[in-house]
Amino acid sequence: MKIDLRSDTVTKPSGEMLETMFSAKVGDDVLGEDPTLNELENKAANIFGMEAGLFCPSGTMTNQIAIKVQTSPGDEVICDSSAHVYNFEGGGIAFNSASSVRLINGNRGRFLASDVLDNINPDNVHYPHTQLVVIENTSNKGGGSIWKFGEIEKIKKVCSENNLSLHLDGARIFNALTETGENARDYGKVFDTISICLSKGLGTPVGSVLLGKADLIKKARRFRRVLGGGMRQGGYLGAAGIYALDHNIGRLKEDHKRAKQLAEILGKISIVEEILPVETNIVMFKLSPGLTETNFLKTIADENLLAVPFGKQTIRMVTHLDFTDDQLFQTRSILRKLFG
Ligand SMILES: Cc1ncc(COP(=O)(O)O)c(C=O)c1O
């Protein structure tokens, strides 16, 4: 059997999750009549103390809709140069929102309130109109790094003083909250919109929820329709989301523990030059000179161990619901056998 550390998206629904899905009460959600999706949206909104939620098929869609409903063509979005919304959503900000992007070179995906202030354009016809700031917590390309909530609050202050909206790409926000013990409702107070993913660490087959004020989510629902994302009896997927919020948040610390153990193993392998500090479930490391990421990945794939490249000589491994202690043990044996 393969040990798949390419992403926390590779998990398959558990038997219990599937049973919950089979027995979901459903209706036509485009008509607002799917009780399970309505329940999921309310539940997710309630966790963050926000007014409303919108279920979408993916985190890319929730992010892109959030950007669309909070910008106008010609606006500018501030985010980190490593941000998912900029790097991995197919140029969606340009395509969907006709907005430009101002990149900040932060520290492992995180920047400061002073960086935001420095990147707001003057109110002058020459410049794009700065409108939205996007924060990604945890930061994927930053190796699962966690933002300091105090800095987020300072960024919120800068946004409020300059009439900017603030969006959280919270694909892995529950990983961050699990580690810090912070309250989701504090996040709900600071952000205008939050995207949470159910299909990463929380283990559903499909789904993300966009959270925000009721009027903004009403606009978002309209744009989801434009994108063809209005689903009918989506409650079967919604039931998986409810199950995940009830059962799979508390166990994320296991993934974090295994990620740290994995980093310890990698730290003893000769071909690993540097490992980013492990804060959550992502392990990002650099190979020593001479070994390309392609060669490394092929060598481990031949032993049924899978990971992904994340830049030059950089590899990402992600722990998740389906990665067990036994698999961790096997991973150690494979890496020791191959690289000593
Ligand atoms: C930080 C972050 N945001 C958004 C997404 C997009 O999620 P999806 O793959 O559901 O579109 C991902 C996916 O890996 C991600 O890592």
The ligand as an SDF file (V2000), in Angstrom:
LIG
                    3D

 16 16  0  0  0  0  0  0  0  0999 V2000
   -3.8900   27.5090    1.6410 C   0  0  0  0  0  0  0  0  0  0  0  0
   -4.8310   26.9430    0.6270 C   0  0  0  0  0  0  0  0  0  0  0  0
   -5.8750   27.6770    0.2260 N   0  0  0  0  0  0  0  0  0  0  0  0
   -6.7570   27.2200   -0.6580 C   0  0  0  0  0  0  0  0  0  0  0  0
   -6.6320   25.9670   -1.2100 C   0  0  0  0  0  0  0  0  0  0  0  0
   -7.6070   25.5290   -2.2530 C   0  0  0  0  0  0  0  0  0  0  0  0
   -8.3540   24.4540   -1.9310 O   0  0  0  0  0  0  0  0  0  0  0  0
   -9.0260   23.5140   -3.0590 P   0  0  0  0  0  0  0  0  0  0  0  0
   -7.9720   22.5500   -3.4590 O   0  0  0  0  0  0  0  0  0  0  0  0
  -10.1830   22.9150   -2.3350 O   0  0  0  0  0  0  0  0  0  0  0  0
   -9.4470   24.3990   -4.1740 O   0  0  0  0  0  0  0  0  0  0  0  0
   -5.5520   25.1520   -0.8210 C   0  0  0  0  0  0  0  0  0  0  0  0
   -5.4040   23.8000   -1.4010 C   0  0  0  0  0  0  0  0  0  0  0  0
   -4.4790   23.0770   -1.1480 O   0  0  0  0  0  0  0  0  0  0  0  0
   -4.6230   25.6580    0.1180 C   0  0  0  0  0  0  0  0  0  0  0  0
   -3.5670   24.9380    0.5070 O   0  0  0  0  0  0  0  0  0  0  0  0
  1  2  1  0
  2  3  1  0
  2 15  2  0
  3  4  2  0
  4  5  1  0
  5  6  1  0
  5 12  2  0
  6  7  1  0
  7  8  1  0
  8  9  2  0
  8 10  1  0
  8 11  1  0
 12 13  1  0
 12 15  1  0
 13 14  2  0
 15 16  1  0
M  END
$$$$
